[in-house]
Amino acid sequence: MYILYGGDFTRSVLVQWVLEEGGLEYEFRNIDIFKVEHRTTDFLAINPAGLVPVLITPEGQALYETAALMVYLADRHGLADLAPPVTDPSRGLFLSTIF
C-alpha cells in the first residue's frame, strides 16, 4: 500500500488523482504547510527535502516531485490511459508536457 503525504495548497491532489484513477490502495496523511508541518523533525526524517507531496512506496521508499510521482505510478502500474507507455512514439511529447 502507498502512503501519500499532502494537504491543502499543495499539488498532492494530482498524485491522489492518479492513485484513484488507477484503483491503487493508499493512505492519505495530511500535512498542514501553514503550520509548517513539512519542516518538523518527524517529516524531515521521511523527506529531508521537506517537500510536499511525498509518496511512500509499498517497499518503503520516499519519493517526491509531483510530476515524477504521477509518471512513476502510471509506469509502475501500466496506466496507459494516463501516460503513454515508454515504447509509444508520443511518450516524448507527453514527458515534455508534464515536466
Secondary structure as UniProt FT lines:
FT   STRAND          2..6
FT   TURN            8..9
FT   HELIX           12..21
FT   TURN            22..23
FT   STRAND          26..30
FT   HELIX           33..35
FT   HELIX           37..39
FT   HELIX           41..46
FT   TURN            48..49
FT   STRAND          54..56
FT   TURN            58..59
FT   STRAND          62..64
FT   HELIX           66..76
FT   TURN            77..78
FT   TURN            80..82
FT   TURN            86..87
FT   TURN            89..90
FT   HELIX           91..98
//
